[in-house]
Amino acid sequence: QVQLVESGGGLVQAGGSLRLSCAASGNILSILSINTMGWYRQAPGKQRELVATITRRGTTNYYADSVKGRFTISRDNATNTVYLQMNSLKPEETGVYYCHVASWDSWGQGTQVTVSS
């Protein structure tokens, strides 16, 4: 099992930036088994949607069309941390952002992002 803790959310004006972090912890075998990590978000009253994913080597990344060119996902395997740099944020991107590890189907508790207009 892997535990995930997100941080970095907050209130920002439209056009602003935020950087989310997600730290993974667990026993060494669990950590070493982590391949793809990702970020999802859930806006009020809407379904959770995939925002971006990154493989362990960082060579294959996925971005939702709506965030391409504005968001960047990265990871530091030495600290088991995945990041999401979000630029040019829009009010409709307000919601709770969740970190996810595919191999364990583990989720973090989420971090709130609020973009004011």
C-alpha positions, -999 to +999 in steps of 0.1 A: +000+000+000+011+036-007+001+067+011-002+100-008-002+135+007-010+165-015-001+201-008+002+234-026-034+243-032-049+276-025-067+307-038-053+324-069-066+349-094-074+340-129-042+339-149-021+330-119-001+300-111+001+273-085+024+243-079+009+212-064+030+185-047+022+149-038+045+129-016+042+091-017+052+070+013+051+033+022+074+003+025+103+001+001+087-026-021+055-005-025+075+026-034+096+007-059+065-007-076+052+028-084+052+035-121+026+059-134+015+087-111-012+112-120-033+142-110-071+143-112-094+171-103-130+173-093-150+205-098-181+211-076-210+190-089-189+173-116-172+140-120-135+135-113-114+140-144-079+131-153-055+160-157-021+146-163+000+115-158+037+107-158+056+074-159+084+066-136+111+076-161+091+107-171+093+097-208+056+093-214+033+120-202-004+125-207-022+158-205-059+166-209-065+187-239-078+215-217-045+219-199-020+213-226+006+241-228-003+255-194+002+226-170+034+206-165+037+174-146+070+162-132+084+139-106+114+134-083+119+097-078+145+103-051+119+119-029+089+100-043+072+132-052+051+142-082+044+179-090+019+197-111+028+232-122-003+251-132+000+283-151-027+306-166-053+292-143-090+297-152-120+300-128-135+268-142-104+249-130-115+254-094-119+222-076-102+196-055-070+181-070-061+146-062-029+126-066-032+090-078-009+060-081-021+036-108-004+004-096-020+006-062-051+026-071-041+048-042-055+083-038-045+113-017-069+133+004-070+161-022-060+197-021-084+226-029-076+249-057-098+280-061-094+304-090-111+337-087-123+357-117 
